[in-house]
Amino acid sequence: MEYSVKGITLAVREMDKMLSFYTNVFGVSFKKQQINDSTLYEGIWAGIHLLLCPAELASNTALQNRHQFDLWVSDFDAIISLCTQYGGKLMGEVQEKDGTKRVGIYDPDNNSMVIIQSTI
């Protein structure tokens, strides 16, 4: 059986901060989408359809995500700098092992991801 992930929806509490973060750090270009009285934003992130949905519309009461992304990057220091500049927070110290440099970060809504770059 073959399959692929085509999209992901994030239930968002801090929409303006999340739009700024994903636009400025990862270059996502968002379009507005109206559903009744709610505004959602959709774009392409690393080749995957990304939808930012107001948490209230999704009836999401979680304060932190239950998933984590691993993102391989070509310029570790530049991404980390942009992440912290646009509301992201480091989860700990940068670690180097097994030919990689990596660190966990939180986006402005506390969704976690690991930023990884090959050091080989």
N, C-alpha and C positions, 0 to 999 in steps of 0.2 A: 504494500500500500504506500502510495506517495502522498505527501501533503506539504503544505508550506503555510507559514503565518503571513497573512495579507494585511492585518491591521490590529490595532490595539486601541482601546478606549481607556482614558484615565479620568476618574472621577476627581474633579478639581475643586478646591476650596478657595484658593488665592489665584483667580483667573488672570488678572493683570500681571502678577509676578511670574506665573507659569508661562504666559505668552512671551514675556520679555526673556525669560530664561531659555526656552527652546528656540526662539528666534535668534537671539544673540550668541548663544553658545554653539548651537548645532545648525544654524542657518535655515530653520524650518520656516516656510512661508505659509501663513494660515489664511484660510477663507472663513468668513462667518457663515453660520448655518442656523436658521431660526426653526425652533420647534415650539409651537404655541408661544408662550411668553419667555422662553429661555433661549439664550444664545450659546451655541456650541461653536467650536473652532476646529477645522480640519486641515491637515497638511501631510506632507510626506517626510518621515524621519528615518534615515538610513534605509530607504527603499520600502518602508512599511507605512501604510496609512495610519496616521495618528489622529485620534479624535479627543479633544479636551471637552469634557462634559461637566457642567456644574454638578457638584456632589449632591445637591438637593434634588435635582431632576433624576439622578440615578438612585436616589434613596440610599446613598452610601453614607454610613456613619463611622466607618473605619478612620482612625486618626493616622494610620500609616499603612503603606502598601503591603500586600502579601505576595509580592513577586520582586524579582531583582534582575536588572539587565546587566550583562557584561558587554562593555563597549571597547572594541579594539580601535586605537587611535594612532595616527602617525606623528602627532606632536603633543605628547603628554603634558608638558609644562604649559603650553598655550591653552589647552582645554581646561586644565585645572585653574589657571588664572581666570579664564572666562567664567567658569562655574562659580567661583567665589565672588567675582565681580557682579554677577547677576543673580545673587541670592542663594546659590548652592552652598552646602557646608560639607567639609571633610568629615568622614566617619572615623578617621584614625590617622596613623602615620603612613607615609608612602613606604611600601615594601618592595624589595628587589630580591627575586629568587627564580630559579628555573628559567632563566633567560627572559624574564619579564619585569617590568616596573608596574606597580598597581596600587590603587587606593580606592576606597569606597567613598561615595559622595551621596548627599541627599539633594534633590531638587527643592524648590521653594515649598512644595506640598509634602515634603518628607518621603518621596518615592526614592528608593535607593538604587544605585547602580555602581558597578565597579568599572573604573577607567583603567585600561590595560594597554601597555605599549611593549613591543618586543625590544629587548636590549641586545639582541644578537645581530 
